Each structure stands twice: as C-alpha cells, then as structure tokens.
Amino acid sequence: MPGHAYSQWRNKVKRLFMSMTLVGLGFLMLSNFFLNDSPQKILQPPPPAPVSSSAVKKLLEEPLSQEKPVPVPNVESSTVALTRPRVGKVSMIYGDRPIYNRALASHEEHSRRHNYPMSILRTPIIDRKWNKYLILLSTVLRELEKPEDERWFDSDTVLMNLNLPLEVFLPPPNLPDVHMLVSQDQNGINNGVFFIRVHSWSFELLNSALAYPRLNKNTQLPFGDQSALGKVLEENEYFSQSVVYCPSRWFNPYRRSENGELPQTEALPKSMVIHPGDLLVHFAGTADAGKLEEAMRPYIEISEQRRPDWNVPLENTHYVKQAALFWDTHVLPKTEDTDMLLKVIFEGE
C-alpha cells in the first residue's frame, strides 16, 4: 500500500494535478482545480493490504533523500507555463498596520519563486472579514471565463517555507467532485486558509455564506464569516459532500511557541501547530486580542532570514508521502485500516 501510494503520487506530480483555489484569513489561493468539468469515472485502486500504525509512522518519517527525488518543476523555465496550472493569489490589506505588509512580503517572495501572480485589495467594500467572500465571488466569476487560477491569503499569515509548491496539497484528477479543502480545530471549521475550486459550485457556496446572516438573523455566529460558512456546510448536503477536511498542518497551523525557536509551548495538539518545513503559520484571533504584532514579529523575522532549517526542499519533507496516503485513503471504502491511516496522518508528526 505505501509503495503503491508513493508511485501514484509521483505520477500525479508529473501531471501537476489541475488548479485550485486556496482561500485564507490571510492566505487565499484561487485556482482552476479542473478545467474540464465533464463527468469522470472515479477509478478505485485495489484494497490496501493490512498495515500497522507503526509501519505507517515509519513510512512518513523516512527521509526521501535516499530515494530518487520527486521531480519538481523549474519555475523559471519557459516550459512551466505550458505544463503546470496557473495559480494566482488574492488578498486584502487595509488600515495602517506595517506588520501586515511585512507578512505580505513573505507571500510575495513565494509567488515570485513559483510564478504565482498576485493582486491585493486595499480598500474595503463591505464590513471587515466579510469582504473575503465578496472578493472571492468576484474572482471566481471572472476566472470561470478563463483557464487561470487565483489564490487568496489573509494578512495574518506568514509564509515560512518558500520551497513548498501549493500543488502538493491538491487532490488528484480522479476526484472531480472535490471542490473545497479546509481544516478544523477546537472551534470547528477554520477558514483561515482553505482551497476552493473555480467552479459554479464555489460561486453558489460563497453566495450562501455571504447571505447567511441576512437570511438567518436569529442564528448566533460567534466567528462571523467563518461560522456562516460552517453553518452552510452543516445544513446543506449539496455543499458538504464536495468538501474534504485536511490536516491543519498542511496549510493552517498555529504558532508552536512565542518566539518560534523553542519547542512547542502552546497548549494545542502537535498536529495543529507549525513545525520547521511547514508552509505557513496562521495567527488567528491575535488581532482581536490586541497582540497581533507581538505574536507575528518573531515568525516574520525567521521568514525574512530565509533559514534552511525552515525552508526545507519538498523532497525532504513528509508531504510527498503523506499527501499520497491521504488521497489514496480518501477514495477507498471506509474500514478500520483506512480509519487508522487517517488518524496517523492527522495526528502524526
């Protein structure tokens, strides 16, 4: 099973999946997940052989450097634009907070290295974070007319590993009905960062989330736009059946310690905090508590130093094998083995 999953992922990387949108409270990527929306038959791989949790952990912990490296495209070459999907970035920053611009610089450098176009909204249109859904609606509608992808990122995230391409997290082409990737935490759905496909489904979902407080005035939404999105997914199978919940560390982890240097000191599971080599760190809730700059500054300084212990090459991270196991497991019938695999993926290092 592990070998089969890894070889499958290598083949998928060569095709570079299709494009998709990563949306976030500081980090939002919009991209064309699939350019061809015609029905596709999902091919089911053969059932996996029984595997122990210790075997899975060993697989995930093995460095890839002993194997032939997974081919990562040279984003500077002229062939990349022809072979990889266009992934762009969209965000909003307004108000006089220099710390946001320093955080934005980390995303700009990541975009430069991977050839992701980026645009920033600096004037709010409606109330606060609800602008996110409005901007996404506009972007999805525009991108439905052309084969380009955008990515949204919020201003309270810092890009920590410039070497990780966003495509590593995307599902394979044989999952055409997966339109959103999102994570969960102790408060439920976390829309700090999430992927959303450029598709009419996404336009409908964002419209529903934006309209939810107007149509449900007696419903409490403790986290505003985030709670509205969670309610829409809870109450509508049409939307929920196309959402996949991914490990928080993939694209939505919290800080591990105040200065980023010490081992974990935050009272959160290890699976929910950033580790060196992870993509980014999200500072949810710190702005409301008046501690945003204090919390972000140490991680921004680490990011600006471009340190090799944080900027780990893709082939030396666990993401190659972990993503393969995750998506292979997703299409298999639900069994004790698949449940165990997912538990290891979500909770393991």
Summary of the structure (lengths in Angstrom):
residues: 349
radius of gyration: 19.2
end to end distance: 19.8
largest distance: 58.0
contacts: 1144
relative contact order: 0.19
helix: 42%
strand: 14%
